[in-house]
């Protein structure tokens, strides 16, 4: 395990409901190709903070990389609905753009 993963795991142990830490861990696992673990952590981050739009985006990227395009589409649709609900135009645009790419 890398130093960054070790640090993030320690932070998460101190606060298991830290959405940003969960997101960071998910990103690290996604970078390393541990897609199942990454998706699990993105789901946890979204569970803690459903308005974390980029967790949906990067979860979908991870799913697409794992050749689960249908799951990625569903994730993007959910993320797009959230982004629109909270009026995050930037996130909505990026999520919609990625959804268009894989549709």
Secondary structure by P-SEA (a helix, b strand, c coil): ccaaaaaaaaaaaaccccaaaaaaaaaaaaaacaaaaaaaaaaaaaaacccaaaaaaaaaaaaaaacaaaaaaaaaaaaaaaaaaacaaaaaaaaaaaaaaac
